[in-house]
Amino acid sequence: MNYKNLQKFIKKNRDFFEIKVIGKSVLNKNIYAINKVFDPKNEWALLTGGIHAREHLSCDFLCHYIEKLKSIPFLEYNISFVPLINPDGADFAVNGIDKYDDKIKERLITINGREDFTMYKANANGVDLNNNWDADFSKNFSRKKSPSSQGFYGYYPMSEPEVRALEEWTYILSPFITLSFHLKGEEIYYDFFQKRKRKKRDGEIAKLFAGSTGYKIRSTQNLSSGGYKDWCVSNLKIPSLTIELGEDRFSHPYPKEELANICAKHKCLFENLAKSYEIVKKYR
């Protein structure tokens, strides 16, 4: 799903949800939060997608579950979706860059190294938004020193407006959990150097989601840094999962025809969040 289609989706569902603009992208597109408040006193679950441009099907995935919420009368938690953190990048990956002025096009082609943007991951500044967070940023596993289609951490942590928007929204909600949806590989990452009690808590939640989806739990804490999940775990001390949707046998751009199969594996999403909330409370 690209930015224009997300705006159409929001317009269609505006009467059912609270819509917030939580920030702007590099090219001044809105970053939306779509919220369902069951009770103002409830704690929040925060679900995000579309942080990597070519993984825009994660936005479609979240919109599917936003639609599902319309038929759910009550949850014991409130839920906020930020389905497209990187609207510029998704626009490049879905529509190309022909509509932009020559100066922007020239810079983007230099960053990307080619005119085909279907494999592009970064934002309009050539920064990988899931490496730009202040969580062991200095380790910089990719070692890329300048803007790129993928893997460039940025010149300093939290440099990008999309990252700062999500940071502020996360602080506002103070969620009990965050789930970040990516593509692809059917894997779940949850650890980032938590101490023993928090690692046990977060591991229980990861096993819950792995058990219902058939996904594998994998550790990436010694392979990557600067991710949103890493920041939530290390700074907010809350459980945070990165969930890689979809089978690895498909290439990018991930076929939209597979969306129904992906969604079917997550039919326990809201139930798992409720169970996660009980686990969180148990460890407090």
Secondary structure, 3 states (H helix, E strand, C coil): CCHHHHHHHHHHHCCCCEEEEEEECCCCCEEEEEEECCCCCCCEEEEECCCCHHHCHHHHHHHHHHHHHCCCCCCCCEEEEECCCCHHHHHHHHHCCCCCCHHHHHHHHHHHCCCCCCCCCCCCCCCCCCCCCCCCHHHCCCCCCCCCCCCCCCCCCCCCHHHHHHHHHHHHHCCCEEEEEEECCCEEECCCCCCHHHHHHHHHHHHHHHHHHCCEECCCCCCCCCCHHHHHHHHHCCCEEEEEECCCCCCCCCCHHHHHHHHHCCCCHHHHHHHHHHHHHHHC
